[in-house]
Amino acid sequence: MVEEPQPAASGDSIAVYGLSTEGYRIAAQLAAKGHDVSVIDESLGTAMMLWPGIAADYPDLRLLLSGEPLLTMKTSKESVSTAGVVFFSPKLRRRNEELVSELKSRIMDVSRNLRPNSLFVYCLPIGIGGTKDVVDRIEHASGLTNGKDFVFSYAPLEGGKPTTFGCDHDISSRLQVLSDAGLSTEVFGISKAEIIHAQKLISRYSNLASAFEASRRLTVSGFESPREYKQVFADELSAGLHDLRVVVDSVETGDPFLYLGSGSLKSIEGYARFLVERIRELVKSRDLKAARLKIILFTDSDNLEMRGDRMSLANSVQERLQDFFSDIEYLNIMKEGFSFPTGVEKTNLMVFLSGSSEQRLTQLYEEQIAMTKSHMVRANLPVEFVS
């Protein structure tokens, strides 16, 4: 028997566009507070209704998809056209120009059904001055005017948490919804929010890039890196690269933000090459035969999150390794049905793209690792070989 939704906590129904980890987290928080919420699968064009019981039983999207509970369904069009608040949090998986096309398509898809007097909450990053282009697309697809027929707001999420909130119009009647969704109710003008987000992002990556460059030089020179460098792994290093590219692409030549951001981006994008070089060093130093080697890239990254940066880095590493080795696999240990590869024909070379994947794997599969011929590499800033 399908449980019926509880009465909404406010007069507004809410649509979360995007079957992503971040989008579902917002929806679950709102459902728990009694709001009338639906989550839209942007690929299928269908929406699932959430209510407090489902939000409590399935606190994250992975559990919901594996549990397959019976849910009330409706179309994406129906969900958006009746919503007073729309959160835009789709998964983006394409690269470069294709990613831009994918994003434009998603914006057009949700906007064509936008209802008058609604609040549109954009949860992806926007570069400095980039809001105008996004708003123009929404207005073109919907036939509505920002500030008159609907209100656009900017709430970029990092690691599932909002970093800032920007809006140029009065949204006091919707502040409770934003608060219940876990977003900041300190509202800046959009131009200010764009700059604040860009500054936080560039500051973070400037620190990461300088740490990586120092660690790489220490490694090449045969010195041990400080402990804090060893705690930063590939997954963390790559998690916000999409955001950084968006900021870099939005500023003009001569802008100091361009030099700060593009320098950091160039440095971090060189990590995959450095990691592959270190793996080749290990293979040579331990006299391992490439033909009898199975390289496994381990991660516990979330393949349901909005950005695909961590998966993109793993794919880049895998593609580079294929120039030198034939048997390479990328495994997410959080996937349902994961089993440790125990083949005895080849030697396993396990590359941990996150510290938590190493910890989890070595705890759960200690016996299997001991039984197989295995070597381990930590894909942290210095890229350590594990004895």
C-alpha positions in Angstrom: 0.0 0.0 0.0 1.4 3.4 -1.0 1.6 5.9 1.9 -0.2 9.2 1.1 1.7 12.4 1.4 1.1 14.5 4.5 -0.3 18.1 4.2 2.1 20.7 3.1 3.8 23.0 5.6 3.2 26.0 3.3 0.9 26.9 0.4 3.8 26.4 -2.1 4.5 23.0 -3.6 8.2 22.5 -4.4 9.9 20.9 -7.3 13.6 19.8 -7.2 14.8 19.4 -10.7 17.6 16.8 -10.8 17.9 13.3 -9.4 21.2 14.1 -7.8 22.5 13.6 -4.3 22.4 17.3 -3.6 18.9 17.7 -5.0 17.5 14.8 -3.1 19.1 16.1 0.2 17.2 19.4 -0.3 14.0 17.5 -1.1 14.3 15.1 1.9 14.9 18.0 4.3 11.8 19.8 3.0 9.7 16.7 3.1 10.7 16.1 6.7 9.4 19.5 7.5 6.0 18.7 5.9 6.4 20.5 2.6 4.8 19.2 -0.6 7.9 18.1 -2.5 8.6 16.3 -5.8 12.0 15.2 -7.2 12.4 15.2 -11.0 14.5 12.6 -12.8 15.8 14.9 -15.5 16.7 12.0 -17.8 13.3 10.3 -17.7 11.0 13.4 -17.3 9.2 11.9 -14.4 8.8 13.2 -10.8 8.5 11.3 -7.6 6.6 12.6 -4.6 8.3 12.7 -1.2 6.8 12.9 2.2 8.1 12.7 5.8 7.9 8.9 6.1 10.0 8.3 2.9 12.5 11.1 3.9 13.0 9.4 7.3 13.4 5.9 5.9 15.6 6.9 3.0 17.8 9.9 4.1 20.0 9.8 1.0 19.4 9.0 -2.7 21.5 5.9 -2.9 19.3 4.2 -0.2 16.1 5.3 -2.0 17.2 3.9 -5.4 18.4 0.6 -3.9 15.3 0.3 -1.7 12.9 1.0 -4.5 9.9 2.0 -2.3 6.5 2.6 -3.9 6.1 6.3 -4.6 3.5 8.5 -6.2 4.6 9.6 -9.6 3.7 12.4 -12.0 5.2 14.1 -15.0 8.0 16.6 -14.9 5.7 19.2 -16.6 3.1 18.7 -13.9 5.6 19.0 -11.1 7.2 22.2 -12.3 4.0 23.9 -13.5 2.4 23.7 -10.1 5.5 24.5 -8.0 5.9 27.8 -6.2 9.7 27.1 -5.7 11.9 25.2 -8.1 15.4 24.0 -7.1 17.7 23.4 -10.1 20.2 20.7 -9.2 20.7 18.3 -12.2 23.6 15.9 -12.7 26.1 17.0 -15.3 28.2 14.3 -16.9 29.4 15.6 -20.3 32.7 17.3 -20.9 33.8 20.7 -22.3 31.5 22.1 -25.0 29.2 19.1 -24.6 28.7 20.0 -21.0 27.7 23.5 -21.9 25.1 22.2 -24.3 23.9 19.7 -21.7 23.4 22.5 -19.2 21.6 24.7 -21.7 19.3 21.9 -22.5 18.5 21.2 -18.8 17.7 24.9 -18.2 15.4 25.0 -21.2 13.7 21.8 -20.2 12.7 23.0 -16.7 12.0 26.6 -17.7 9.4 26.0 -20.4 7.0 24.8 -17.7 7.8 27.4 -15.0 4.7 29.0 -13.5 4.2 32.7 -12.8 5.1 34.0 -9.4 7.6 31.2 -8.7 11.1 31.3 -7.2 13.8 29.6 -9.3 16.8 28.5 -7.1 19.9 27.8 -9.2 22.2 25.4 -7.4 25.1 25.1 -9.8 28.1 27.5 -10.1 27.9 30.7 -12.2 30.9 32.7 -13.2 31.3 36.4 -12.5 28.6 38.2 -14.5 27.2 34.8 -15.7 23.7 35.2 -14.2 22.4 37.3 -17.1 22.9 34.5 -19.7 21.2 32.0 -17.4 18.3 34.3 -16.7 17.9 35.2 -20.4 17.5 31.5 -21.2 14.9 31.0 -18.5 13.0 34.0 -19.7 13.2 32.9 -23.4 11.9 29.4 -22.6 9.2 30.4 -20.1 8.0 33.7 -21.6 8.2 35.1 -18.1 10.3 38.1 -16.8 12.7 37.9 -13.9 11.6 40.2 -11.1 8.1 40.6 -12.5 6.7 37.2 -13.3 9.2 35.0 -11.4 12.3 35.5 -9.2 15.7 34.1 -9.9 18.1 33.3 -7.1 21.6 31.9 -7.0 22.6 29.2 -4.4 25.7 27.3 -5.5 26.2 24.1 -3.6 29.7 22.7 -2.7 29.8 19.2 -1.1 26.0 19.4 -0.8 26.2 22.6 1.2 25.3 26.2 0.1 28.2 28.6 0.1 26.3 31.8 -0.5 22.8 33.0 -1.6 22.1 35.7 -4.1 18.9 37.4 -5.2 18.0 40.9 -6.4 14.3 40.8 -5.5 12.2 40.4 -2.4 11.8 36.8 -1.4 10.8 37.3 2.2 7.7 35.1 1.7 9.9 32.1 0.8 12.7 32.5 3.4 11.1 29.7 5.5 11.3 27.3 2.6 14.9 28.2 2.0 15.7 27.7 5.7 13.9 24.4 5.8 16.0 23.3 2.7 19.2 24.0 4.6 20.1 27.1 2.6 21.4 30.4 4.0 18.8 33.0 4.6 21.4 35.8 4.5 20.6 37.2 1.1 23.2 39.1 -1.0 22.7 40.8 -4.4 23.5 38.3 -7.1 26.5 40.2 -8.4 27.9 40.1 -4.8 27.1 36.4 -4.4 28.9 35.7 -7.7 32.1 37.4 -6.5 31.9 35.8 -3.0 31.6 32.3 -4.5 34.4 32.9 -7.0 36.7 34.2 -4.2 36.1 31.3 -2.0 36.7 28.9 -4.8 39.9 30.5 -6.1 41.2 30.8 -2.5 40.6 27.1 -1.9 42.2 26.0 -5.2 45.2 28.4 -4.9 46.0 26.6 -1.6 45.5 23.2 -3.1 47.5 24.0 -6.2 50.5 25.4 -4.2 50.4 22.4 -1.9 50.4 20.0 -4.9 53.3 21.8 -6.6 55.3 21.8 -3.3 54.5 18.1 -2.7 55.4 17.1 -6.3 58.7 18.8 -6.0 59.5 17.2 -2.7 58.6 13.8 -4.1 60.8 14.3 -7.2 63.7 15.4 -5.0 63.3 12.3 -2.7 62.0 14.2 0.3 59.0 13.2 2.4 55.9 15.6 2.3 54.3 17.1 5.4 51.4 15.2 6.9 48.8 17.7 5.7 49.8 17.1 2.1 49.4 13.3 2.5 45.8 13.8 3.7 44.6 15.4 0.4 43.6 12.7 -2.1 42.7 12.9 -5.8 38.9 12.9 -5.1 39.1 16.0 -3.0 41.5 17.6 -5.4 39.1 17.3 -8.3 35.8 17.7 -6.6 35.2 21.4 -7.6 37.1 21.7 -10.9 33.9 22.3 -12.8 33.2 25.4 -10.7 36.7 26.7 -11.1 36.5 26.3 -14.9 33.2 28.2 -14.9 34.8 31.1 -13.0 38.0 31.2 -15.2 35.9 31.2 -18.3 33.8 34.1 -17.1 36.6 36.7 -16.6 38.5 38.6 -19.2 42.2 38.7 -20.1 44.0 40.9 -17.6 41.7 40.2 -14.7 43.7 39.1 -11.7 41.0 36.4 -11.0 41.9 34.9 -14.4 45.6 34.5 -13.4 44.8 33.2 -10.0 42.2 30.7 -11.2 43.8 29.6 -14.5 47.2 29.0 -12.7 45.5 26.8 -10.1 43.5 25.0 -12.8 46.6 24.2 -14.9 48.4 22.9 -11.8 45.6 20.6 -10.7 45.0 19.3 -14.2 48.6 18.1 -14.2 47.9 15.8 -11.3 46.7 12.9 -13.5 50.0 12.9 -15.4 52.0 13.0 -12.2 50.0 10.1 -10.7 50.6 7.9 -13.8 54.3 8.8 -13.7 54.5 7.6 -10.1 52.7 4.4 -10.9 55.1 3.7 -13.6 58.0 4.3 -11.2 56.5 1.8 -8.8 56.1 -0.8 -11.5 59.8 -0.4 -12.5 61.2 -0.2 -9.0 59.5 -3.4 -8.0 60.2 -5.2 -11.2 56.6 -5.9 -12.0 55.6 -7.2 -15.4 53.1 -5.1 -17.2 51.5 -8.1 -18.9 50.8 -9.8 -15.5 49.6 -6.6 -13.8 46.0 -5.6 -13.0 45.6 -2.0 -12.1 42.5 -1.1 -10.1 41.5 2.5 -9.4 39.5 2.5 -6.1 37.1 5.3 -5.1 34.1 5.8 -2.9 33.0 8.9 -4.7 29.3 9.6 -5.2 28.3 8.9 -8.8 24.9 10.6 -8.1 26.3 14.0 -7.3 25.7 17.0 -9.5 29.2 17.4 -10.7 31.1 14.5 -12.4 34.6 15.9 -11.7 35.8 13.1 -9.5 34.8 10.5 -12.1 36.4 12.6 -14.9 39.7 12.6 -13.1 39.5 8.8 -12.7 38.7 8.4 -16.4 41.6 10.7 -17.3 44.0 8.6 -15.2 42.6 5.4 -16.7 43.0 6.7 -20.2 46.6 7.7 -19.5 47.4 4.4 -18.0 46.1 2.6 -21.1 49.1 3.9 -23.0 51.3 1.7 -20.9 49.1 -1.1 -19.4 46.3 -3.2 -20.8 44.4 -4.4 -17.7 42.9 -1.4 -15.9 39.6 -1.2 -13.9 37.8 1.6 -12.1 35.8 0.4 -9.0 33.6 2.2 -6.6 33.5 0.3 -3.4 30.2 1.9 -2.4 28.4 0.3 -5.2 25.9 -2.4 -4.5 27.3 -5.9 -5.1 30.9 -4.8 -4.9 33.3 -7.7 -4.4 37.1 -7.7 -4.0 39.0 -9.0 -7.1 40.7 -12.2 -6.0 42.2 -13.5 -9.2 45.6 -15.2 -8.7 46.7 -15.1 -12.3 47.8 -11.5 -12.0 49.3 -9.1 -9.5 46.9 -6.4 -8.3 48.1 -2.8 -8.2 45.5 -1.0 -6.1 45.4 2.8 -6.5 43.3 4.6 -3.8 41.8 7.8 -5.1 40.4 8.7 -1.7 41.7 8.1 1.9 38.3 6.7 2.9 38.4 4.1 0.1 41.7 2.8 1.3 40.5 2.7 4.9 37.3 1.0 4.0 38.8 -1.5 1.6 41.7 -2.5 3.9 39.3 -3.0 6.8 36.7 -5.1 5.0 39.0 -7.1 2.7 42.2 -7.5 4.8 42.3 -11.3 4.3 41.7 -11.1 0.6 44.4 -8.5 0.2 46.8 -10.7 2.1 45.9 -13.7 0.0 46.6 -12.0 -3.3 49.7 -10.5 -4.8 48.9 -6.9 -4.2 50.7 -3.6 -4.2 49.1 -0.3 -3.1 49.4 3.4 -4.1 47.8 6.3 -2.3 46.7 8.9 -4.8 47.4 11.8 -2.4 49.4 14.9 -3.2 52.9 13.2 -3.0 51.5 9.9 -4.4 52.8 7.4 -1.8 53.7 3.8 -2.3 52.3 1.6 0.5 54.5 -1.2 1.8 
